[in-house]
Amino acid sequence: MTRIAVLTLFSVFSLMPGDACRGDEKNLSVALEVGEKAPVFEAAAEDGRIWKSADHVGKKVIVVYFYPADMTGGCTKQACAFRDDLSKLNGKGVEVVGVSGDSVENHQLFRKAHNLNFTLLADTEGKVAEAFGVPITRGEKKVQVTIDGEEHLLVRNVTSRRWTFVIDRSGKIAAKNTMVQAADDSKAVAQIVDKLSQQ
């Protein structure tokens, strides 16, 4: 059994010259709305391969959920709920993809620690979040954890808000939640998918 301890959570904002944001939340694009076409995007998955939305959209209903950080309380509850409900969601023709500013290495540790069974994308520059219009903050943040007695320092430079999108088989945004309750997100998604199947 994997043993995990989150020891410290701290952040240090590092500013680039001319960065008027000064570590504050910002959104460089307009947020997508229900009915609009989903952006085409790609990012490195936790296994290092490049996950391309064009290879998946249209074949299944795609859930793209943005979350702030690996190995933190709310994000862990959200991920574990998707893990536990994944077989039911898969049975409804759903593919789940989690996206955060964490690195591939961070995702590997997160996946191992909690036996996650779906794709995690490393949006280390915030490009995927920006394509969906999800607000992000820039600035170095660190989470120190102990997994199976070994200490790890998880570092990220982009932190997104917790937003969830459902992309239907036509490639359009079928649902959008900007007020996500982390532990209940997978259940909310299942209800949305049920409604889609009745249309």
QUILIN-V752351 format. One record per residue. RES is the residue in one letter. SS is DSSP state (alpha for helix, beta for strand, coil for the rest). OMEGA is omega in whole degrees, -180 to 180 (NA if undefined). Layout:
BEGIN
((RES,SS,OMEGA) (RES,SS,OMEGA))
END
This chain:
BEGIN
((M,coil,-179) (T,coil,178) (R,coil,-175) (I,beta,172) (A,beta,174) (V,beta,-173) (L,beta,-176) (T,beta,174) (L,beta,179) (F,beta,-178) (S,beta,174) (V,beta,-180) (F,coil,176) (S,coil,-174) (L,coil,173) (M,coil,178) (P,coil,179) (G,coil,-179) (D,coil,-178) (A,coil,-177) (C,coil,179) (R,coil,177) (G,coil,180) (D,coil,180) (E,coil,175) (K,beta,-178) (N,coil,-174) (L,coil,180) (S,coil,-179) (V,coil,-180) (A,coil,177) (L,coil,179) (E,coil,178) (V,coil,-179) (G,coil,179) (E,coil,179) (K,beta,179) (A,coil,179) (P,coil,172) (V,coil,-175) (F,coil,175) (E,beta,179) (A,beta,179) (A,beta,177) (A,beta,-176) (E,coil,178) (D,coil,177) (G,coil,179) (R,coil,177) (I,beta,179) (W,beta,-178) (K,beta,-178) (S,alpha,-179) (A,alpha,179) (D,alpha,-173) (H,coil,-179) (V,beta,-179) (G,coil,179) (K,coil,179) (K,beta,167) (V,beta,-176) (I,beta,174) (V,beta,177) (V,beta,180) (Y,beta,179) (F,beta,180) (Y,coil,-173) (P,coil,-169) (A,coil,172) (D,coil,169) (M,coil,174) (T,coil,-169) (G,alpha,-178) (G,alpha,-178) (C,alpha,177) (T,alpha,178) (K,alpha,-180) (Q,alpha,-179) (A,alpha,-178) (C,alpha,176) (A,alpha,175) (F,alpha,177) (R,alpha,-176) (D,alpha,-178) (D,alpha,-171) (L,alpha,-178) (S,alpha,178) (K,alpha,179) (L,alpha,177) (N,alpha,179) (G,alpha,177) (K,coil,180) (G,coil,-176) (V,beta,171) (E,beta,-178) (V,beta,178) (V,beta,175) (G,beta,-177) (V,beta,173) (S,beta,179) (G,coil,179) (D,coil,179) (S,coil,174) (V,alpha,-179) (E,alpha,176) (N,alpha,180) (H,alpha,179) (Q,alpha,179) (L,alpha,180) (F,alpha,-179) (R,alpha,-180) (K,alpha,-175) (A,alpha,-174) (H,alpha,177) (N,coil,-179) (L,coil,-171) (N,coil,178) (F,coil,-174) (T,beta,172) (L,beta,-179) (L,beta,-179) (A,beta,-180) (D,coil,-169) (T,coil,178) (E,coil,179) (G,coil,-175) (K,alpha,180) (V,alpha,177) (A,alpha,-179) (E,alpha,179) (A,alpha,178) (F,alpha,-178) (G,coil,-180) (V,coil,179) (P,coil,179) (I,beta,168) (T,beta,177) (R,beta,-178) (G,beta,-175) (E,beta,176) (K,beta,-174) (K,beta,174) (V,beta,179) (Q,beta,-177) (V,beta,173) (T,beta,180) (I,beta,-178) (D,coil,176) (G,coil,-179) (E,beta,-179) (E,beta,178) (H,beta,175) (L,beta,-180) (L,beta,-177) (V,beta,174) (R,beta,-178) (N,beta,179) (V,beta,178) (T,beta,-178) (S,beta,171) (R,coil,-180) (R,coil,178) (W,beta,179) (T,beta,177) (F,beta,173) (V,beta,180) (I,beta,-178) (D,coil,-175) (R,coil,177) (S,coil,178) (G,coil,180) (K,beta,176) (I,beta,-179) (A,beta,180) (A,beta,-179) (K,beta,179) (N,beta,179) (T,coil,180) (M,coil,-172) (V,coil,168) (Q,coil,-168) (A,alpha,-174) (A,alpha,-176) (D,alpha,-173) (D,alpha,-178) (S,alpha,179) (K,alpha,178) (A,alpha,178) (V,alpha,180) (A,alpha,179) (Q,alpha,178) (I,alpha,-178) (V,alpha,177) (D,alpha,180) (K,alpha,179) (L,alpha,-177) (S,alpha,-180) (Q,alpha,-178) (Q,coil,NA))
END
